[in-house]
Amino acid sequence: MRYEPTTAPLSLGSAARAWLSDELRRIANAIGQPGYLQLDPIDVEPQRPSKGMIVWAVGVNWDPGAGQGLYVYNEAGAWDRVN
């Protein structure tokens, strides 16, 4: 499950408190998934890759080096395929 924020109510009061409570519950559910990580496949290089970033590259429009697969961005500024 991926967290997508919703629009906050314009008025402050019980509606805002209910909205905030619901948002916090949705965040907890999104980060509390047990035992796995799911990456969305991407077909363009991230705009600002940083050391340690992990991606699942489709390998068609953007091929970081060895086709489709799991890659990590290294200290030298390149993508390494994870085998």
SVG drawing of the C-alpha trace seen along z (x, -y; Angstrom):
<svg xmlns="http://www.w3.org/2000/svg" viewBox="-17 -27 50 39">
<polyline fill="none" stroke="black" stroke-width="0.4" points="0.0,0.0 1.3,-3.4 0.3,-6.5 -1.3,-9.3 -2.3,-12.4 -5.8,-13.7 -7.0,-17.3 -7.4,-18.7 -10.7,-20.4 -10.8,-24.1 -12.4,-24.6 -10.6,-23.9 -12.6,-21.8 -14.1,-18.4 -13.8,-17.8 -10.1,-18.7 -9.5,-16.4 -11.3,-13.5 -9.3,-14.1 -6.0,-14.2 -6.8,-11.1 -7.7,-9.3 -4.5,-10.5 -2.3,-9.3 -4.0,-5.9 -3.5,-5.7 0.2,-6.6 0.6,-3.9 -1.0,-1.3 1.3,-2.3 4.5,-2.0 3.5,0.9 3.4,3.5 5.1,6.7 8.3,8.0 8.6,6.8 9.3,3.8 7.6,3.3 9.2,1.1 7.3,-0.4 9.1,0.3 10.5,-3.0 11.5,-3.7 13.2,-7.1 16.2,-7.8 15.4,-9.7 16.0,-13.4 18.3,-13.6 19.7,-10.2 21.6,-9.9 24.0,-7.4 22.1,-4.3 19.0,-4.9 17.5,-1.6 15.2,-1.3 13.7,1.3 14.5,0.3 12.3,1.5 15.3,1.3 13.5,0.0 13.4,-3.9 16.1,-4.0 18.6,-1.2 21.1,-1.9 23.5,0.6 22.4,4.2 18.7,4.2 15.7,4.7 16.4,5.3 17.3,4.0 19.9,1.2 21.6,-0.8 23.2,-4.2 26.8,-4.1 29.3,-6.7 31.0,-7.1 27.7,-8.4 26.8,-5.3 24.1,-2.6 25.2,0.9 22.9,3.9 22.1,6.0 22.2,9.7"/>
</svg>
